[in-house]
């Protein structure tokens, strides 16, 4: 049977349903998450300031991190879950956390 132009085999297969309240990191490779955390640490080590604010408590705790490096006119916003934020804080030296992280309610 000849194939009809514009038709795709995958179009007939059942598509995966996106789980909005599931684990946002499930689809991401652990290596990618590690690179994001290392990038945040580099920005803070370069003299940046990180403002941490909880944006969602239920069904999952999510935190927004706003990074700012005034010398470079650089701003970046990243959303992390609680586990990733705890990993970031554990790997960052305590004096840098105290001086350059601002926790807001």
C-alpha positions in Angstrom: 0.0 0.0 0.0 1.5 3.3 -1.0 2.1 5.9 1.7 0.0 9.0 1.6 2.1 12.2 1.5 2.0 14.1 4.7 1.1 11.1 6.8 3.3 9.9 9.6 3.5 6.6 11.3 3.8 8.1 14.8 0.5 10.0 14.3 -1.4 6.8 14.7 0.3 5.8 17.9 -1.0 6.7 21.3 0.6 9.8 22.7 2.0 10.2 26.2 -0.1 12.4 28.5 1.8 15.2 30.2 1.5 15.0 34.0 1.4 18.6 35.2 1.8 17.7 38.8 4.4 15.0 38.4 8.1 15.3 38.9 9.4 18.1 36.7 12.9 16.6 36.8 11.7 13.1 35.7 12.3 13.8 32.0 15.6 15.7 32.6 18.9 13.9 32.8 20.6 14.2 36.2 23.7 15.5 34.3 21.6 18.5 33.0 20.4 19.3 36.5 24.0 19.2 37.8 25.1 21.6 35.0 22.3 24.0 36.0 23.3 24.0 39.6 27.0 24.4 38.7 26.0 27.4 36.5 24.2 29.0 39.4 27.2 28.5 41.7 29.5 30.1 39.1 27.3 33.1 38.8 27.2 33.6 42.6 31.0 33.1 42.8 31.4 35.8 40.1 29.9 38.3 42.5 26.2 37.7 41.8 23.3 37.8 44.2 20.7 35.1 44.4 17.2 35.9 45.6 15.3 32.7 46.6 11.5 32.7 46.9 9.0 29.9 47.3 6.5 30.1 44.5 4.5 26.9 45.0 3.9 24.8 48.1 1.4 22.2 47.0 1.3 19.7 45.3 5.1 20.2 45.0 7.5 22.8 46.5 9.0 25.0 43.8 11.4 27.8 44.3 12.3 30.7 42.0 15.9 31.8 42.1 16.7 35.2 40.6 20.3 35.7 39.8 21.8 39.1 39.3 25.3 40.3 38.5 25.2 44.1 38.5 28.7 44.6 36.9 27.6 42.7 33.8 23.9 43.9 33.7 23.0 40.2 33.9 19.8 38.7 35.3 18.5 35.2 35.1 15.6 33.3 36.7 15.6 29.6 37.4 12.9 27.4 38.9 14.1 24.5 41.1 12.3 22.0 43.2 13.2 21.5 46.9 15.6 18.7 46.3 17.6 20.6 43.7 17.7 23.7 46.0 18.9 21.7 48.9 21.7 20.2 46.7 22.7 23.7 45.6 22.8 25.0 49.2 24.8 21.9 50.4 27.4 22.3 47.7 27.8 26.1 48.2 30.2 27.2 50.9 28.3 28.6 54.0 29.9 32.0 53.9 28.7 32.5 50.3 25.2 31.4 51.2 25.2 33.8 54.1 26.5 36.8 52.1 25.0 36.3 48.6 21.7 34.4 49.0 18.6 36.4 50.0 15.7 34.3 51.1 12.3 35.9 50.8 8.8 34.8 51.8 
